[in-house]
């Protein structure tokens, strides 16, 4: 069968630059609205949506970060807080609702230009016909699964390895090679089919990332290229990612 789909999204973001002295402060509340109209032909299955799906979401973002030098991989001190909520509005199908809180904190490392960052996040979902996508991240190396709640905590230690300053005919410039060591842990409540009960699952991983800080064609914006090796502690396997 075939169908026509029309979508409209609009929102308002209100940024406030509260920077003062050595601290970079930024606050931004946002609100967005999305509507999608499905119009399938007569061959479509009855479960396929026909009509309007709509939802709204609101968020607030704030960071306070100390200014860093060009050589620092992370700010020595600072934090980022993000709160987000979304809910379906009346329509032929529903996404349910969801909300999340994300907290990132930055600390100085053991050596100059090193850095430590932590990630603490929680999300809750009330699912319906469909489900909103995850708003927080899962432990690295694992595949996302349907969940009602998820709590993730992680830590990354970043350090520079070398500054090659390698230039290839103004096409490719390699500025820096850096690495990161990480540990992730996520706890999920996963719904069991045809049951009102949930299963609790803990996913843990640790590993290393190797990152190249590059520029192409003398373009001012940097591009990071790298790979990750994750050791999945649950099933004691390695996973490689580019």
VENLINNOR-V819867 format. One line per field, one symbol per residue. phi: phi as a letter, one per 20 degrees, with the letter a starting at -180 (. if undefined). Layout:
phi->???
//
This chain:
phi->.cbdcccccbacdcecedfbmededbcbebbcccccddceefeffffffcpddbbcbcbccbcccffcefeffcffbqbccccbbbbfdgafccembbbbcccdcdcfefcgmfbccdccbbcccdecfccfffdceegfoeefcfbecbcccbbcddbfdbcflecdlleccdebdccbdbccbcdcddfeglbedddecddcbbrbddcdeccdllffffcdcaccdddeffdlcdcdce
//
